[in-house]
Amino acid sequence: MSTLDGKVIAVAGASGPAGQATLRRLAAGGATVIGADIDQRRLDAAIAAVRVGVPGAKISGQVIDLLDPQEVHDWADHLEAEHGRVDGLFHLVGGWRGAKSFHESRIDDWDFLHDTVVRTLQHTSLAFQPALLRSEAGRFAMISASAAHKPTSGGAAYAAAKAATEAWTLAMANSFVKETTQADGVPTAAAVILVIKALLSPEMRAEKPEAKFTGYTETAELADTLADLWSRPAAELNGQHQWLTAR
């Protein structure tokens, strides 16, 4: 029996390359998967592809504006009411902005990344944290970047945004310890940070078959890592960085 059997897992950013790979992997493992995205057409295409590739997949989609906190809270409440629990939330929403030099960095880029990277993660984590605590094995995961640990001069806005989301996720991890209902204080839920340099999709590989993509993480590898989060106890995962690229 797969560790995903019977799990109810929400995926924010479902139509992106990472989201598509994750939807497929979770559905193939037997989970009930709910993908969310702001683009109806892209979301429908992602859900349809999983249904074709994984016969019998238990998958559905929901258009959600992750910048609307009430909409995100309502989504979390609805999923728990409909399925009886929520066992996982994967935040796969990203974006990148950069400059040629530190001096040329634009505050407009920070504003964009603050919304797409930071604010969306704040809303999803706040909305789903109570349900993940109530689950017997709640899992939250976000995708960070090695840039947050070694910023470059032109990547100030991006590195700062990723660093902010890491700090927020670590605070969530602490909440899983502080608020656990376990008498021994051992958490049943975990918040995990997956660190990559950049993602490599099958489409990128097809476009540049000769390229080496040194340090990149295949979307399928990322999806496998996310699916494997239920194969280890929450206490081993909670608040941890899992590096999928060289440090």
URGI-V688263 format. One record per pair of residues at least 4 apart in sequence whose ideal C-beta (glycine too) atoms are under 6 Angstrom apart, sorted by the first residue. I is the first residue (numbers start at 0). J is the second residue. D is the distance in Angstrom with one decimal. If there is no record, write none. Layout:
# URGI-V688263
i: {I:I}
j: {J:J}
d: {D:D}
This chain:
# URGI-V688263
i: {0:1:1:2:2:3:3:3:4:6:6:7:7:7:7:7:8:8:8:8:9:9:10:10:10:10:10:11:11:11:11:12:12:12:13:13:13:13:13:13:13:14:14:14:14:14:14:16:16:17:17:17:17:18:19:20:20:20:21:21:22:22:22:23:23:24:24:25:25:26:26:26:26:26:27:28:31:32:33:34:35:35:36:37:39:42:46:46:49:49:49:50:63:63:64:65:65:65:68:71:71:71:72:75:75:75:77:78:78:79:79:84:85:86:87:88:88:89:89:90:90:90:92:94:94:94:95:96:96:96:96:97:97:97:98:98:98:99:99:100:100:101:104:104:108:109:109:112:112:112:113:114:116:117:117:117:120:120:120:123:124:124:127:131:131:131:132:132:136:137:138:138:139:140:140:140:141:141:141:142:143:143:143:143:143:144:145:145:145:146:146:146:146:147:147:147:147:150:150:154:165:168:168:169:171:172:172:172:174:175:175:175:176:179:181:185:186:186:186:187:188:189:189:189:191:191:192:193:193:194:194:195:195:195:196:196:197:198:198:199:199:199:199:200:214:214:216:216:216:231:231:233:242}
j: {4:28:29:229:230:28:29:30:29:30:86:31:82:84:85:86:25:30:32:87:33:88:18:21:22:34:89:35:90:92:123:18:91:92:18:22:34:35:36:42:45:18:36:38:41:42:45:200:218:91:198:218:221:91:45:218:219:222:222:225:32:34:49:49:52:222:226:30:32:32:49:53:56:58:53:226:57:58:59:60:61:63:42:64:62:60:58:60:53:56:58:56:70:74:70:71:119:122:122:122:123:126:126:126:127:130:81:82:85:85:130:134:130:134:138:127:139:140:225:120:123:141:119:112:115:116:157:108:111:112:156:153:154:157:103:104:153:103:153:152:153:152:155:156:156:113:156:116:156:160:117:118:160:160:163:164:124:141:164:127:128:171:131:137:139:188:178:188:229:188:189:228:190:191:193:225:164:168:192:193:147:161:165:192:194:161:194:196:244:150:154:157:158:158:161:162:165:154:158:158:192:190:192:238:190:190:237:238:178:186:188:237:186:186:185:234:233:234:237:233:233:233:236:237:236:239:240:241:243:240:242:216:243:244:214:244:215:216:218:203:212:215:217:218:244:245:220:221:243:235:236:237:246}
d: {5.3:4.6:4.9:4.2:5.1:3.4:5.1:4.2:4.1:4.4:4.4:4.8:4.5:5.8:5.3:5.2:5.5:5.0:5.5:3.8:4.9:4.9:5.7:5.6:5.9:4.9:5.0:5.0:5.1:5.6:5.3:4.8:3.8:3.8:4.1:5.8:3.0:5.8:4.8:6.0:5.5:5.8:4.3:6.0:3.7:5.1:4.6:3.8:5.0:4.6:5.8:5.4:5.7:4.8:5.1:3.8:5.5:4.2:4.5:5.6:5.6:5.3:5.0:5.2:5.9:3.8:5.0:4.4:4.7:5.2:5.2:4.6:3.9:5.1:5.0:5.5:4.4:4.6:5.5:4.8:5.1:4.3:4.1:5.7:5.2:4.6:5.8:4.4:5.5:5.3:5.2:5.5:6.0:5.4:5.4:5.9:4.0:5.6:4.8:4.5:5.9:4.5:4.4:4.0:4.8:5.9:6.0:5.9:5.3:5.2:4.7:5.2:4.1:4.7:4.4:4.3:5.2:5.1:5.7:5.1:5.3:4.6:4.8:6.0:3.9:5.8:5.7:3.6:5.7:5.8:5.7:5.1:5.0:5.9:4.2:4.5:4.4:5.3:5.5:5.7:5.5:4.1:4.9:6.0:4.3:5.9:4.3:4.8:5.4:4.0:5.0:4.9:4.3:5.4:5.0:5.7:5.9:6.0:4.9:6.0:5.9:5.2:5.6:3.0:5.9:4.7:5.9:5.5:5.9:3.4:5.6:4.7:4.4:4.6:6.0:5.8:5.9:5.3:5.9:5.4:5.5:5.0:5.3:5.1:5.0:4.8:5.8:5.0:5.7:5.9:5.3:5.9:4.6:5.3:3.8:4.4:5.9:5.7:3.5:5.1:5.5:5.1:5.5:5.6:4.3:4.0:4.9:3.5:5.4:4.3:4.3:5.6:5.1:4.8:5.1:5.2:4.9:5.9:5.3:5.3:5.7:4.0:4.0:3.9:5.2:5.9:4.9:5.1:6.0:5.5:4.8:4.4:5.0:5.4:4.1:4.2:5.1:5.8:5.7:5.5:5.0:4.0:5.2:5.1:4.8:5.9:5.6:5.5:4.5:4.9:5.7:5.5:5.7}
